[in-house]
Amino acid sequence: MDKLFDLQPKRIAIFRALQLGDLLCAIPAVRALKKTYPNAEITLLGLPWASTFVKRFSNYFSDFIPFPGYPGLIEQPFNPESFISFLQETNKRNFDLVIQMHGNGSIINPMIQTLGSERTAGYYEPAGYCPDPDFYMKYPEGFPEIERHIRLMEFLGIPSDGREMEFRLSLFDYESFHGLAGKYNLQPKKYVCVHSGARDTKRWWAPEKFAKVADLIAEKGYTVVLTGTEIERETVRKVEQEMVHPALNLVGKTDLGTLAVLVKNSKMLFSNDTGVSHIASSLETPSVIIFLASDPKRWAPFNKDLHQVILRQEADHLDFVISKVENVLRYEEAETGLLLSQTGY
């Protein structure tokens, strides 16, 4: 039963003020929502950076309102004056429905009720504040992040549209990549992306270990491409310094779209658990992902053939990690050889 049938929302807001991987994991649920209500305008209430994310996923989102922070949320400092402006803007929009997809609701459920919507929905903790038991479900622990949000949609009567991830690429993204590839002579499937950083430093595997694996990749004839953001520059520099073989350091030289095409055209991705790993999952690029401080049951890709996971206790054994990387490379090389033989090349 569609709990929202009588409401027939035309203006929907989704509150999820988090980072790239978090938003990508919510896309299957948003896709189901848009399929059920194709004429609805869906606005993301998110961190300021996510304005570009909304433009990338304009097939699902119609608008964006930057969220200025809230007491108890660690993503960004709280600014009272900006928060008042945020409330004024959301109340002006007269949303028919606001869906809290940020978390268990222990901090923000009372705040969600101030956004001026006729109806709100989302998650709650059993011991916490539940605005409406008909539209708020108990926060489902122990599930993959993608599955958790699909379950919320199903709770609201919105059927699943699959759990496949997406990352939309534009012509500009491809053009930017081709410029980069031409400058550095990067050939598709002839290089491997190595991403040694993450927003949370507790997720960083040791740079010297990344260097050992990167050297192995280079010895197999692949160009090693080191990727990262400005805040990850130092750990990437350490990887490069520890390596015996040369590598291409692209820290700060790619925007999000260019990075995504770079990952799409790479032989594989070797990285910590961070946003780029979800890009690889979305674009079906093989990967080996190291989980040191996050829960693989929640964040690991579904396709276990295409994506290999290294657990914290396994990451202490360099030989084990190397064997996983070698297995992915061998599998990809075998698949490529089979494809070439089938096409007569």
C-alpha positions in Angstrom: 0.0 0.0 0.0 1.4 3.4 -1.0 1.2 5.5 2.3 1.7 8.6 0.2 -1.1 7.9 -2.3 -3.6 10.3 -0.7 -0.9 13.0 -0.4 0.3 12.6 -4.0 3.3 14.8 -3.2 4.4 17.3 -5.9 7.2 19.0 -4.0 9.4 16.6 -2.1 12.6 17.4 -0.2 15.2 14.8 0.8 17.5 15.6 3.8 20.9 13.9 3.5 23.7 16.3 4.4 26.6 13.9 3.9 29.5 13.1 1.5 29.8 11.7 -2.0 29.6 8.0 -1.1 26.6 8.5 1.1 24.7 10.3 -1.6 25.6 7.7 -4.3 24.3 4.9 -2.0 21.0 6.8 -1.7 20.5 7.0 -5.5 18.7 3.7 -5.9 16.1 4.8 -3.4 15.7 8.2 -5.0 15.3 6.5 -8.4 12.4 4.4 -7.0 10.8 7.5 -5.6 11.1 9.4 -8.9 9.7 6.5 -10.8 6.7 6.3 -8.5 6.2 10.1 -8.6 7.6 11.1 -12.0 6.1 14.6 -12.0 7.2 15.5 -8.5 10.0 18.1 -8.0 12.6 16.6 -5.7 14.9 19.0 -3.8 18.1 17.8 -2.0 18.8 19.5 1.4 22.5 18.8 1.6 26.0 20.0 2.3 27.1 23.0 0.1 29.4 20.8 -2.1 26.4 18.7 -3.2 25.0 21.5 -5.5 27.2 19.9 -8.2 25.9 16.5 -7.3 22.3 17.7 -7.9 23.3 19.0 -11.3 24.8 15.7 -12.2 21.7 13.8 -11.2 19.2 16.3 -12.7 17.1 13.4 -13.9 16.1 12.8 -10.3 16.6 16.2 -8.5 15.0 19.4 -9.5 16.6 21.7 -7.0 19.1 22.1 -4.1 19.1 24.0 -0.8 22.5 24.1 1.1 22.3 22.9 4.7 24.4 25.1 7.1 24.9 22.6 9.8 23.1 21.8 13.1 24.3 21.2 16.7 25.5 17.7 17.1 26.2 17.0 13.5 29.9 16.8 12.7 29.9 17.4 9.0 30.3 21.1 9.3 30.2 23.9 11.9 26.9 25.2 13.0 26.1 28.8 12.0 22.9 30.1 13.7 22.3 33.0 11.3 22.7 30.7 8.2 20.4 28.2 9.8 17.7 30.7 10.3 18.0 31.6 6.6 17.8 27.9 5.8 14.6 27.5 7.7 13.1 30.6 6.0 13.9 29.1 2.6 12.5 25.6 3.3 9.3 27.0 4.8 8.9 29.3 1.8 9.0 26.2 -0.5 5.9 24.6 1.1 7.1 21.1 0.6 4.4 18.4 0.6 6.9 15.9 1.9 10.3 16.0 3.6 12.1 12.6 3.9 14.8 12.3 6.5 17.4 10.0 4.9 20.3 11.4 6.9 20.5 8.8 9.7 18.7 7.3 12.7 17.1 10.6 13.6 18.4 10.8 17.1 19.6 14.4 16.6 17.7 15.8 13.7 14.1 14.4 13.8 13.0 17.4 15.9 14.7 19.8 13.4 13.0 18.1 10.4 9.6 19.1 11.9 10.6 22.8 11.6 11.1 22.8 7.8 7.5 23.7 7.1 6.3 20.5 5.4 2.8 19.2 5.4 4.2 15.6 6.0 7.6 14.2 7.0 8.9 10.7 6.9 12.2 8.9 7.7 14.0 6.9 10.4 13.8 6.9 14.1 15.6 5.1 17.0 13.3 3.1 19.3 14.3 5.2 22.3 14.3 8.4 20.3 11.7 10.8 18.9 9.4 9.4 16.4 7.2 12.2 14.8 4.7 9.8 13.2 4.9 5.9 13.5 3.0 5.6 10.2 5.7 7.4 8.3 8.8 6.8 10.3 10.4 3.4 10.4 12.8 2.0 13.0 16.3 2.6 11.7 17.3 -0.8 10.2 20.7 -1.8 11.6 23.0 -4.4 10.0 22.0 -3.7 6.4 24.0 -2.4 3.4 23.5 1.3 3.1 21.8 1.0 -0.3 19.4 -1.6 1.0 18.6 0.5 4.1 17.2 3.3 1.9 15.3 1.0 -0.4 13.6 -0.5 2.7 12.5 3.0 3.7 10.9 3.5 0.3 9.2 0.2 0.6 8.0 1.1 4.1 6.4 4.2 2.5 4.8 2.0 -0.2 7.2 2.8 -3.0 8.4 -0.3 -4.8 12.1 -0.9 -5.4 13.6 -0.1 -8.8 16.7 -2.3 -8.1 19.8 -1.6 -6.1 22.1 -0.8 -9.0 24.3 2.3 -8.4 24.7 5.1 -10.9 27.2 7.8 -11.7 26.1 10.1 -14.5 28.8 11.3 -16.9 28.6 14.3 -19.1 30.2 15.2 -22.5 32.3 17.7 -20.5 33.6 14.9 -18.3 34.7 12.9 -21.3 36.3 15.9 -23.0 38.2 16.8 -19.8 39.4 13.2 -19.5 40.6 13.1 -23.1 42.5 16.3 -22.5 44.2 14.7 -19.5 44.8 11.4 -21.2 46.4 13.1 -24.2 48.7 15.2 -21.9 49.9 12.2 -19.9 49.6 9.5 -22.6 47.1 7.5 -20.7 45.6 4.6 -22.6 42.3 3.0 -21.5 42.9 -0.2 -19.5 46.7 0.3 -19.5 46.8 2.1 -16.2 45.6 1.4 -12.6 44.2 4.1 -10.2 45.7 4.0 -6.7 43.8 6.2 -4.1 45.7 6.2 -0.8 43.6 8.8 1.1 40.1 9.3 2.5 38.3 12.1 4.2 38.6 10.2 7.5 42.3 9.6 8.2 41.4 6.5 10.3 40.7 4.8 6.9 44.2 5.4 5.6 46.3 2.3 5.0 50.0 2.9 5.4 51.6 4.8 2.5 54.6 2.5 2.4 52.2 -0.5 1.9 50.4 1.3 -0.9 53.8 1.9 -2.5 54.6 -1.8 -2.4 51.4 -2.7 -4.1 51.8 0.1 -6.6 55.3 -1.1 -7.5 53.9 -4.6 -8.1 51.3 -3.1 -10.5 54.0 -1.1 -12.3 56.1 -4.2 -12.7 53.2 -5.9 -14.5 53.4 -3.2 -17.2 50.6 -0.8 -16.0 51.0 2.9 -15.5 50.3 3.7 -11.8 48.0 6.8 -11.5 47.9 8.3 -8.0 44.6 10.1 -7.3 43.4 12.2 -4.4 42.1 15.5 -3.2 44.1 18.4 -1.8 43.6 17.2 1.8 45.1 13.9 0.7 48.1 15.4 -1.0 50.6 14.5 1.7 49.7 10.8 2.0 49.9 10.5 -1.8 53.3 12.3 -1.8 54.5 9.7 0.7 53.3 6.9 -1.6 55.1 8.4 -4.5 58.3 8.8 -2.5 58.2 5.2 -1.3 57.8 3.8 -4.7 60.7 2.3 -6.7 58.9 2.8 -10.0 57.6 6.1 -11.4 54.0 7.0 -11.0 51.7 9.7 -12.4 50.5 11.9 -9.5 47.2 13.6 -10.4 46.3 15.0 -7.0 44.5 18.3 -7.6 44.4 17.9 -11.3 41.0 16.3 -11.7 37.5 17.5 -10.8 34.9 14.9 -9.8 33.7 14.1 -13.4 37.2 13.8 -14.8 38.1 11.5 -11.9 35.1 9.4 -12.6 36.0 8.9 -16.3 39.6 8.2 -15.2 38.3 5.5 -13.0 35.9 4.1 -15.6 38.8 3.7 -18.1 41.3 2.2 -15.7 42.1 -1.5 -15.4 41.1 -1.4 -11.8 41.0 0.8 -8.7 43.0 0.1 -5.6 41.9 2.3 -2.7 40.8 2.8 0.9 37.0 2.8 1.5 36.0 6.2 0.4 34.0 8.0 -2.2 36.1 6.9 -5.2 35.3 3.3 -4.4 31.6 4.0 -4.8 32.4 5.6 -8.2 34.1 2.4 -9.2 31.2 0.4 -8.1 28.7 2.6 -10.0 30.8 2.4 -13.2 31.6 -1.3 -12.8 35.3 -0.8 -12.7 37.0 -3.7 -10.9 38.4 -2.8 -7.5 40.3 -3.9 -4.4 39.1 -1.8 -1.4 40.7 -1.7 2.1 38.4 -1.4 5.1 40.1 -0.2 8.2 37.6 1.9 10.1 34.2 1.4 8.3 31.8 -1.5 8.2 32.1 -3.6 4.9 28.7 -5.1 5.6 27.3 -1.6 5.2 29.6 0.0 2.6 31.1 -2.8 0.5 30.0 -3.2 -3.2 27.4 -5.9 -3.9 29.3 -7.5 -6.8 31.9 -9.7 -5.0 33.3 -10.9 -8.3 34.1 -7.5 -9.6 35.1 -5.9 -6.3 37.4 -7.5 -3.7 37.3 -6.4 0.0 40.3 -6.4 2.4 39.2 -6.5 6.0 41.2 -4.7 8.8 42.8 -7.9 10.1 43.7 -9.0 6.5 45.3 -5.6 5.7 48.1 -6.4 8.1 49.3 -9.1 5.7 50.8 -7.4 2.7 51.2 -10.7 0.8 47.5 -11.3 1.1 46.6 -7.8 -0.2 49.0 -8.3 -3.1 47.4 -11.7 -4.0 44.0 -10.0 -4.1 45.3 -7.3 -6.5 47.0 -9.9 -8.7 43.8 -12.0 -8.8 41.7 -9.0 -10.0 44.4 -8.1 -12.7 44.5 -11.7 -13.9 40.7 -12.0 -14.0 40.5 -8.7 -16.0 43.3 -9.8 -18.4 41.5 -13.2 -19.0 38.2 -11.4 -19.6 39.9 -9.0 -22.1 41.6 -11.9 -23.9 38.3 -13.8 -24.2 36.5 -10.7 -25.6 39.3 -10.2 -28.2 39.1 -13.8 -29.3 35.3 -13.6 -29.6 35.6 -10.5 -31.8 38.3 -12.0 -34.0 41.2 -9.7 -33.0 
